[in-house]
Amino acid sequence: MKSKTSQWILWTVTMIIFLWLTLSGRFDWLMVAMIVSSVVWYTVVPRTTSR
């Protein structure tokens, strides 16, 4: 995913899910969501390259 807009949309949706899980008190699911989102983010978003 090289589109910055797509990355921002993915990030926003992830933060909304984290916020919802936190405010609803579902901390077990929050932990699972954090692990899943980190794996998805690592596989979907390309690494930055230094110049």
N, C-alpha and C positions, 0 to 999 in steps of 0.2 A: 504494500500500500504506500504509494509515493505521494499521494495527494494529501497536502496539509489539512485541507478541509475535512477529509474523511478521518484523519487522525484526531482532529479536534472534536468531531462528532462522537467518535468512539470514546474519547476521554470524558466528554460531558455525560454521556449515557452511563459510563462506569461510575462516575462520581455521584450521579443521581441514585444509582442502585446502592452504592455505599451509604449515602445519606439516609435513604429509606430504611435500610437494614439497621443502621445505627439508631435512628429515632424510634424504630419499632421494637428495639431491644433484642433482636435476633443475632446475638453475637457469634453463635456457632455458625450460622449461615454467612455472617460477615467474613469470618475467617476463611470459609470455603470460597466465597466470592473473591476475596483478595488473592488467593492462590490461583484460582482459575483465570482471573483477569491478568495476573502477571505472566502466566504461561501464554495466554492469547496475545498480549502486548508484545512479548518477546518474539513470537513467531510471525506476527502480522506486520509490525512496524520495522522497517529496515534500520540497521545500525548507522549512526552518524559517522562520517569519515572526517578526519582532521586534514587540514591542508598543508 
